[in-house]
Amino acid sequence: MTYLNYSNVIGLMSGTSADGIDVSLVNTNGINLSSAKKNYIFPYSAKLKENIRFIMNNPQYIWSKQSLINSLEVAITNEHADAVNFVKAKYGVEPSLIGFHGQTIYHNSKQKLSIQLGNGKLLAKKTNCMVVFNFRSNDILNGGEGAPLAPIYHKCILNNLFGNEPSCIINIGGVSNLTYVNQKIMTGYDVGPGCGLMDEFVLKHYNKEFDSEGSLASKGIPSKKVINNFLQNPFFEKPPPKSIDKLEFKKIINEKDFQDLSISDGISTLCNMTAESIKIALQNLIPKPKFVLISGGGRHNNHLLNLIQNKTNLMITTIDDYKIDGDYIEAELIAYLAVRFLNKLPSTYPLTTGVKSPVICGELAT
């Protein structure tokens, strides 16, 4: 079957770090994808970043302060429009389509609720371009958890690199999620905390956005007691598919055993918690993956990558080692999903989000 190819598709992604908007230009038919090698990180304004993070940390306001949420959605959409228009001018391109993920402010798999702020119709109007948005709702309506969305694009990357060999991508963002491909089988799920807890801790105690290269975590001694308690969480016993919010395990930071740690040992413990949860996920893959690629912001944390390597005895590499820019995988993903929607191709599957059958995800605004 022939699928329509779209050129200069813009993918927009703002992750749970809420630091800005990743913008990628790609050419794709929703099966194969080639990067146009035109990417940009458009930072959120300081005020918008502050407001998004406030809502993430105080989700009760999502339901009690509707006017606040409405104004936040408009502000998020406007800054996405600014990002698109900036990239159009910078690279002298006119996009055929925009994929717009929006800003996730809340995700709860038990409630089957995932909230992204972003008005696709307003973005289409401000950019004078077709927009595909609202990628998670249809999945949830069909029995899925609304996450993760990445596996179908990860599969495209892995198949291009390794054919049908057992292989996986672990994306370490606010949370860590995994995509595993073996022959025609594709599974994908969240595996535990990524950098979300570490970033919050580092911001509070070191006044830094993140632990650059893991240098802070490398100086501390991890608490085996705290890590063992963390691993008792029923999430790790739950079979996939499964998904979590980036602050799912935040209560650990408030427990006495963690509070008694030095700041240095605290960040080291959080880093080891992320590595341990990834180790557990990799141990459950049968057959073992021959190739393990790390993407997401966590791939810059050398200490974390060394921990994963040592705990698993697997060859761990970053996606950049294969000449793929790991900073823009998720922005490319959203462009890819937008074209899959237009070509009536499914984006989520029973073994990725728990839907009853493959689901076409998205909504069109013109």
N, C-alpha and C positions, 0 to 999 in steps of 0.2 A: 504494500500500500504506500502511496506517495503522500507525504505530509508537507504542507506549505512552509517554506523557509522564510524567516523574518530577519532582516538585516538591521544593524544598529539598534538592537533592543536594549533598553536601559533597565537594569535590575537595581532596586533600592533595598538596602537592608540596614536596620538599626538594631543591634543586639541588646542583650540585657545589661551590658555595661553602660548603655545610654550615653556614650560619649560623642556620638555623631552618626553620620549616615555614610555607609559604604556605597559607592556608585560604580557600576561596571557596565561597559558596552560589549555586547556579544552578538554573534550571528548564530541562530539555532532554528531547528525545525521541531524541537522538543524530543528528538531522539539523539542527535549528535549536536555538539556545541563547539564553536571556535571563538576564542576571546579576540576582541578587536584591539587588545593591548591598550585600551584607554580606560583607566581606572582613577578614582579619586576618593579621598576621605574628606567629607564635608563636615566639620565639627559643629555640634549643636552650640547655640549661644549659651553663655554661662547660666542665664536665668532659666532657660528651658531645661537644661540638664538638671539644674537644682530641683525644678518642679517635678520632673519625671521621677527622679530618685526619691523625692518625698512621697509620691503616690505609691511607688513600689514598696517602700518601707512602712507605709500606712494604708494598706489596701481597704480598710473600713471606709475611707472617704470615697471610694469608687461608687458606692451605693448611696452615701448620705450627702455628697456634694456634687450633684449632677451638673450644676452650672460650671463648677471648677473643671470637671472632666470634659465638658463640651468645649470650653475655652482652650484647654490643653490640647484637645484633638485638632482644633483649628491651627494652633501654634505649631504643632508637629507637622501638619500638612503643609503649612506655609513654608517651613524650613526645608521640607522635601522638595517643594516647588523651586525654592531658591537653589537647591543643590542641582536639580535637573537643568535649570536655566543657566547656571554657572558652567556646567559640563558641556552643554550645547554650544555655548560661546567659546569655551576654552578649546574644544576640539573641532569646532565648525561642523557639527553633525546635526541632522534632523532625525530623531528616533522614529521608528515605525510603531513602537509600542513601549509602554512602561510597565514593569512588574513592581508592585508596591506592597511590601509586607506590612508596613506600619510598625508602631512601637508596642511591643508586648509590655503590659503593666501588671498582668496577673495570669497565672496558669495553675489550675488545680485539677489533676487527673481524676480524683475521686468524685468531684462535682461535675466532671465533664464540662469544664468551663475554661476558656482561654480568651483573654481580652487583648486585642490589639487596637491602638488608637491610630486613626488615619482615615481621612475622608477621600475615597477614590474619586468621587464625582467632582469634588473641589479641586483635586490635583489635576484631573483631566482638563478642567476649565482653565486653570492657571498655566498649564503647559501646552495647551492646544494639541493634546495627543491622547490616543486611546490608552486606558489604564486597566490592567487586571489587578484586582486586590481581593481582600477577604478570603485568604487561602485556607483557613482552618475551620470555618463554620460548617461547610458541607460534610467534612470528615466527621465532626462531632455529631451532626444530625444523623449520620449513618452508623453510629455506634463506636466511632473511634475516639481517641483521646486528643486529637488535634495536633499531636506532635509525636515524633519528630517529622519534619517535612523533608529533610535532606537526603534520606536514603536513595531515592530514585536518581538524583544527580550524582551522588557518590558512586552508585553502581555504574553510571556512564563513565566516570573517571577511571574506576578500577578495571572495568572491562577493556577500556582503551589501553591501559598500561600493562595489564597482566592476563588478558584473555579470561578464561574461566578458572584460573587458579584460585584457591581459597585465599582471600585477602580482605583487609578491612581498613576503614578510615575511622579514626577517633577524633572527633571535633571537640576541642577543649575551649569552651566559651564560658559563660556564666555557669552552666552545667556541662557535664561531659556526655556526649552521645556517640553511639557507635553504629556503623553500618558494616555488615559482614556479607560478603558475596562468595558463593561456592557453586560452580556450574550455573544452573538457572535459579538457584535459591538466593533470595535477598531478605535479610532481616535487619531491623534497625530499632534502636531504643535508647533511652537515657540510661546511663550507668551510674550516675552519682554526681557529687559536686564537681565543678570545674574550677574556675578562678573566682567565682562570685563571692564566696565566703572569704577567700584570701584578700581579694580587692577591698572588701568592706573593712577588714581588720587592718590592712596596711594604711588605708585612708585615715582610719581613726587614730592609730597609734604612731604612724610615721609621717602622716600628712602627704602621702604619695598616692598616685592613682593606681599603681600596681607594683609588684615586687620584680623589678627589672632583672631578668635572667635568673631569678631565684636566689639572688645573693643574700637577701635577708633570711630566707628559710634555711639556707645552707649553714648558717651560723648557730642555729638552735638545735636542741635535742628533742625529738618527738616523744610525746607521752604515750607509751604503749597502753596504759589504762584507758585514756580518753579514746584512742583509736579502737580498742577492743569494744568499748561501749558503743561507739559509733557504728561498728559493724554488726551490732545486734539489731539495728533498725530493720523492721520487717520488709522494707523496700528491697533489701538485698536477697531475700528469700522469694520475693514475688517473681514469677516467670515473666519474660517479655511477651508481648510488647508492653512498655511502661514508660511513663514520662513524669517529670518533676519540675517544680518551680525552682529558680536559682537560690531561693532562700529556704528551701525545704528543710535543711538541716541546721538552720540558724540557731535553734534553741541550745545546741551543744555549746555555743560560745558563752551562754549565760549560766551553764551548769558549774557547780563549785569546783569540780576537778579541773575544768579548763581555766576558770578564773584564777586558780591558784598558780597557774604556770606563769613564768616570766614572759614578757612580750616576745622575746626571741624564740622561746620554746613554743609559744602559741602559734606563731606563723609557720614554724617547722612542722608542728602537729597537723595544721590544716593542709599543708602541702602533701604530707604523707597520707592523709585521709583521701585526698583526690587520687593519689597513686594507687592506694590499696583498692579503691572501688574499681579502678580501671583494670588492675590485676585480676580481680574476681571475674569481671566481664570477659576478659581474654581467656581465662582458664576454662570458661564454660563453652567456648567455641570449639566445635568438633566437625571436621578435622581442624587442627590448629592452623591459623593463617600463616602463609609463607611470607606475606608482606603486611606490615603494619605502618600506616601513614598517619602522622599527626597533623591536624589542621587547627585553625582557630588561634586566638591570642595566646593560649597556653603553650603553644609550640615555641614561644620565645623564652620560656622558663627552662633554662638548661638543667637546673637542679631537679625539676619535676621530671623531665625526660630521662635523666640518669636514674632516678628512682624507679620509673616504670621499667626501664631496661633491666635494672638489677633485680627487680621483683619478679619479672616474667621470663627472663632469659630468652626473649624474642628480639629479633632485629628491629629496632624502632628507628624510623626515619621521619623527617618532616616532608610534607607534600612539596615543599619548595625544592627538595633534592631531585624532584622529577620535572623541574622547570615549570612548575605551576605556582602562581602567586597565591600563597595561602591567606593573604589578607582579604581576598575578594571572592572566596569560594561561595559564601552565603549570598552575596549580591548576585553572582552568576546564577546561583540556584533559583533565586526569585525570578530572574529573567527567563530561565529554563521552564519554570512552572507556569509562567504567564503564557508562553507559547504552547505548552502542553494543553492548557485550558482551551485556547483557540483551536487547536487541532484535535480536540475531544479525546485527549489521552489522559488516563488516570495518573494521579500523583501520589496517592496513599493506598496502602495495601493491608490485608489482614495481618501480615507479619511485621508491619512497621508501626501502625497506630491502633490495630485491633478492630478496624472496620470489618463489616460482614463480607464485603466484596470490594474490589478496587473502585476508588472514587475519583471523579474529576473534580478538581478543587479550584475555586476562584469565582470571581464576579466581574463583569465587564462594565466599565464606565466610558462613555464617549463624549 
